[in-house]
């Protein structure tokens, strides 16, 4: 068994997927600007086209990707400059059940951007400071007097990831329907040796997000699900996004199938309690993810100072990052694109936003039995869509 399809970032750590040869292609200087198009048209391939023309080209991209990557379903959408999202779907949710654009799926790491937003909102309100030490709430955690909240959300705390722990993987594969508590997950991560001293390296660890979720609840006296709803879902009118305490997904459901346990099986209702902080384990749809991408990319939910802080290249000095490609506060930045791309238990999705074009993209895919367990194919599809809609800004 491998853990390659468990939820972890697909960035320049895996250069074949994000085309790291492109990194640096947009060096420091003026950001590319999309052509100004008349009402009813959008910029694509360097010219103005109708939305219908854009849909037709994106359909070609999706239909070509399906046999190439052995995809069962593809959901995709785009939104430009705050306009209503355009969403599409191809393939099947289940045998005999066509995929539809309004289907719901697990949004995974998209909610990490929500956690970062809540952190910054509480920072803006003076409830906490992003440089507060973890020891203020959990003094017994390793080196808690040196770990800051910012380190937890940007991956520089040094804590190890419980998701890559052999015993965790053994237990997860033995019973994917098991409910995991935050304390169980944190204990596994903290029992492992630290990757480095706090603030001296970058290392992606779900442990950080589960700990930060508990901190936000202690500091605010509120449940994280409430903070996300009141700070993000309600202001953006995300009626199709919600936190779940069980493995439920609201109807209509995009079903997932997974082969990482050695057999191809439905994984739709595998328990996602291990994936993130309690309250940030969520489901959504393409339309809501597009709205989220725009809001997070524009910083509409936090102060200008906090938005700049969220995008700051503090981790650019650490491997594997660079000045144009790095992990910020709960989001990746690649050549000006702001994105997240969850992949776990048969679901894969990518959310991206290009501020210079005010362009939001979202793709969600599920896999056929023959699909590789390596990589996040939603990112591959989204890259091709991005190359069509914004050819001057390679992803």
Protein Blocks (a to p, Z undefined) as FASTA:
>chain_A
ZZklpccdddfklmmlnopmlgoklgcddddddddddehiaceehiacdfklmmmmmmmm
mmmmmmmnopabdcddddeehiacddddedjfbghiacdfkbccdekjmmmmmmmmmmmm
mmmnomacfkbcfklmmmmbghklmpcfklmmnopnopacfklpmklmmmmmmmmmbccd
fklmmmmmmmpccfbdehiaccddfklmmmmmmmmmmmnopafklmmmmmmmmmnopakb
ccdfbfbdcddddddddfklopacdfklgcfklmmcehiaccddfklmmmmmmmmmnopm
bcfklmmmmmpckllmpccbdfkbccdehiaceehiacddddeehiacdddddfklopac
dddddddfklcfedjfklmmmmmmmmmmmmmlcZZ
